[in-house]
Amino acid sequence: MRLSPLLYRLWVTGFVAAGAIFGLASHASAHPHVFVVVKSVVVFGQDGKIAAIRHSWTFDDMYSAFATQGLGPDPAKLASDLQQLAKVNVEQLEEASFFTFLRVGGKKQSDFSPATDYSITLDKDKIVTLSFTVPLKHPTITGRALILQVTDPTYFVAFDFDKDRAVTMENAPAGCSLNINQPQGLSAADQKRLEDVAGTNDSPGQDFGFKLASRAIVACP
């Protein structure tokens, strides 16, 4: 699985080196290497089917500084550069299924169309937020539970739902409900695996990220 340029820049440069640049090498020695706060919207179409997932990913301060270094102060140029960076990123994220994992009626749903409505914004502290919409190639009917997880299975990147506004629904039919299930704690063996790869570029396991990923469950009548 290839990483998007926004994430990949860390791997090719070396995250520990990046940490040293920003005076945060102790943070960089831990695993995972990048931290993302996620807000997601489950979007329903006019026909009542789930049509898309809209994401807003806010990156940690260290990675934001690294990803935006070299961007100039000119507002017009900055806006153009950020939009181009967003375009490149969502194109590459498609190869990783946008780190978006769906199950509908117990079956995997991973066929997505190219992302739309993409953008990158910076807040006053230059923290990066990448926003985009992922359309489902085959909108799913209601009446079956949808489970949404946003995660990097290899756990190089830690995705966590926002504590106050994790997942919402848009245009949901009457009677639909949404619940967030928090992950169970790691077993002693899994915790040791995580500790063993601290300070390395090794993954604790190809599906390790699922063990620490919350689940958003949408149920409609």
C-alpha positions as CSV (number, residue, x, y, z in Angstrom):
1,M,0.0,0.0,0.0
2,R,1.4,3.4,-1.0
3,L,1.0,6.4,1.3
4,S,-0.2,9.8,0.1
5,P,2.5,12.4,-0.4
6,L,1.2,14.3,2.7
7,L,2.1,11.2,4.7
8,Y,4.9,9.8,2.6
9,R,7.1,12.8,3.1
10,L,7.8,11.6,6.6
11,W,8.9,8.1,5.5
12,V,11.3,9.3,2.8
13,T,12.9,11.9,5.0
14,G,12.9,10.0,8.2
15,F,10.5,10.9,11.0
16,V,13.2,11.0,13.7
17,A,15.1,13.5,11.7
18,A,11.9,15.6,11.3
19,G,11.5,15.4,15.0
20,A,14.9,16.7,15.6
21,I,14.3,19.7,13.3
22,F,11.3,20.7,15.3
23,G,12.9,19.9,18.7
24,L,10.4,17.0,19.3
25,A,12.6,14.0,18.8
26,S,11.2,12.3,21.9
27,H,7.7,12.4,20.3
28,A,9.1,11.1,17.1
29,S,10.6,8.1,18.8
30,A,7.2,6.7,19.6
31,H,4.9,4.6,17.4
32,P,2.7,5.6,15.6
33,H,4.5,8.4,13.8
34,V,1.6,10.7,12.7
35,F,-1.6,11.5,14.7
36,V,-4.9,12.5,13.0
37,V,-8.1,13.7,14.5
38,V,-11.1,12.6,12.3
39,K,-14.5,14.1,11.8
40,S,-16.7,12.2,9.4
41,V,-20.2,12.6,7.9
42,V,-22.2,9.7,6.6
43,V,-24.0,11.3,3.6
44,F,-27.4,10.0,2.4
45,G,-28.7,10.6,-1.1
46,Q,-32.2,11.7,-1.9
47,D,-33.2,8.1,-2.4
48,G,-32.4,7.3,1.2
49,K,-29.2,5.3,0.3
50,I,-25.8,6.0,1.9
51,A,-24.0,7.7,-0.9
52,A,-20.7,9.0,0.5
53,I,-18.4,9.6,3.5
54,R,-17.2,13.1,4.0
55,H,-13.9,13.4,6.0
56,S,-12.1,16.2,7.8
57,W,-8.6,15.1,9.0
58,T,-6.6,17.4,11.3
59,F,-3.0,16.5,11.6
60,D,-0.7,16.9,14.6
61,D,1.4,20.0,15.1
62,M,4.7,18.4,14.3
63,Y,3.5,16.9,11.0
64,S,1.7,20.0,10.1
65,A,4.9,22.0,10.4
66,F,6.8,19.5,8.4
67,A,4.2,19.2,5.6
68,T,3.9,23.0,5.2
69,Q,7.5,24.1,5.3
70,G,8.5,26.1,2.3
71,L,5.0,27.5,1.6
72,G,5.2,31.2,1.0
73,P,3.1,34.0,2.6
74,D,1.5,35.2,-0.5
75,P,-2.3,34.4,0.0
76,A,-3.1,33.7,-3.7
77,K,0.0,31.5,-4.1
78,L,-0.6,29.7,-0.8
79,A,-4.2,28.9,-1.7
80,S,-3.1,27.5,-5.0
81,D,-0.4,25.4,-3.4
82,L,-2.7,24.0,-0.8
83,Q,-5.3,23.1,-3.3
84,Q,-2.8,21.3,-5.5
85,L,-1.4,19.5,-2.4
86,A,-4.9,18.4,-1.6
87,K,-5.5,17.1,-5.1
88,V,-2.3,15.1,-5.1
89,N,-3.1,13.6,-1.7
90,V,-6.6,12.4,-2.4
91,E,-5.5,10.9,-5.7
92,Q,-2.8,8.9,-3.8
93,L,-5.1,8.1,-0.9
94,E,-7.4,6.3,-3.3
95,E,-4.9,3.5,-3.6
96,A,-5.2,3.0,0.2
97,S,-9.1,3.1,0.0
98,F,-8.8,6.5,1.8
99,F,-8.0,4.6,5.0
100,T,-11.8,4.2,5.1
101,F,-13.3,0.8,5.9
102,L,-17.0,0.0,5.6
103,R,-19.0,-3.0,6.4
104,V,-22.6,-3.2,5.3
105,G,-24.7,-6.1,6.5
106,G,-21.5,-7.7,7.7
107,K,-19.8,-7.5,4.2
108,K,-16.9,-5.3,3.3
109,Q,-17.7,-2.3,1.1
110,S,-14.6,-0.9,-0.4
111,D,-15.5,0.3,-3.8
112,F,-15.1,4.1,-3.8
113,S,-15.2,6.6,-6.6
114,P,-12.4,9.3,-6.8
115,A,-12.6,11.8,-4.0
116,T,-14.4,15.1,-4.5
117,D,-14.7,18.5,-2.7
118,Y,-11.1,18.2,-1.5
119,S,-9.2,21.0,0.2
120,I,-6.4,21.7,2.7
121,T,-6.8,24.5,5.2
122,L,-4.5,26.0,7.8
123,D,-5.6,27.4,11.1
124,K,-3.9,30.4,12.8
125,D,-1.3,28.0,14.2
126,K,-0.7,26.5,10.7
127,I,-2.3,23.2,11.7
128,V,-3.2,21.2,8.6
129,T,-6.7,20.0,8.0
130,L,-7.4,17.8,4.9
131,S,-11.1,17.6,3.9
132,F,-12.6,15.5,1.1
133,T,-15.7,13.5,0.2
134,V,-15.5,9.8,-0.8
135,P,-18.5,8.7,-2.9
136,L,-19.5,5.0,-2.7
137,K,-19.5,3.4,-6.2
138,H,-22.6,1.5,-5.2
139,P,-24.7,3.4,-2.7
140,T,-26.0,1.0,0.0
141,I,-29.6,0.5,0.9
142,T,-30.9,1.2,4.3
143,G,-32.2,-1.6,6.6
144,R,-28.7,-3.0,7.1
145,A,-26.2,-1.8,9.7
146,L,-23.2,0.2,8.3
147,I,-19.9,0.0,10.3
148,L,-17.4,2.7,9.5
149,Q,-13.8,2.7,10.7
150,V,-11.0,5.1,9.7
151,T,-7.6,3.6,10.3
152,D,-4.2,2.8,9.0
153,P,-4.1,-1.0,9.3
154,T,-0.3,-0.9,9.8
155,Y,-0.6,1.8,12.5
156,F,2.1,4.1,11.2
157,V,-0.7,6.7,11.3
158,A,-3.0,6.9,14.3
159,F,-6.5,8.0,13.4
160,D,-8.8,9.0,16.3
161,F,-12.4,10.2,16.0
162,D,-12.9,13.7,17.4
163,K,-14.2,13.5,20.9
164,D,-16.9,16.1,20.5
165,R,-18.1,15.6,16.9
166,A,-16.8,12.3,15.7
167,V,-19.4,11.2,13.2
168,T,-22.7,12.7,12.0
169,M,-25.3,12.0,9.4
170,E,-26.6,14.2,6.6
171,N,-30.0,13.8,4.9
172,A,-30.6,10.6,7.0
173,P,-34.1,9.1,6.7
174,A,-36.3,9.2,9.8
175,G,-35.5,6.6,12.3
176,C,-31.7,6.2,11.5
177,S,-29.4,6.1,14.5
178,L,-25.7,6.4,15.0
179,N,-23.5,5.1,17.8
180,I,-19.7,5.1,18.4
181,N,-18.1,2.0,19.9
182,Q,-14.7,2.6,21.4
183,P,-12.0,0.0,20.9
184,Q,-11.1,-2.5,23.6
185,G,-7.8,-2.2,25.3
186,L,-4.7,-4.0,23.8
187,S,-3.8,-7.4,25.1
188,A,-0.5,-7.8,26.9
189,A,1.0,-9.4,23.8
190,D,-0.2,-6.6,21.5
191,Q,1.1,-4.0,23.9
192,K,4.5,-5.7,23.8
193,R,4.5,-5.7,20.0
194,L,3.8,-2.0,20.0
195,E,6.7,-1.4,22.4
196,D,9.0,-3.6,20.4
197,V,8.7,-1.4,17.3
198,A,8.9,1.9,19.1
199,G,11.5,4.1,17.5
200,T,11.5,2.1,14.3
201,N,9.8,2.2,10.9
202,D,8.4,-1.3,11.4
203,S,4.7,-1.9,11.7
204,P,3.4,-3.8,14.8
205,G,1.3,-5.8,12.4
206,Q,-0.6,-5.5,9.1
207,D,-4.0,-5.2,10.7
208,F,-2.9,-3.7,14.0
209,G,-4.7,-0.4,13.4
210,F,-8.1,-2.1,13.5
211,K,-7.4,-3.1,17.1
212,L,-7.3,0.6,18.1
213,A,-9.9,2.0,15.8
214,S,-13.3,3.1,17.0
215,R,-16.4,2.0,15.1
216,A,-19.2,4.2,14.0
217,I,-22.4,2.1,13.6
218,V,-25.3,3.5,11.5
219,A,-28.6,1.7,11.6
220,C,-31.7,2.6,9.6
221,P,-35.1,1.0,9.5
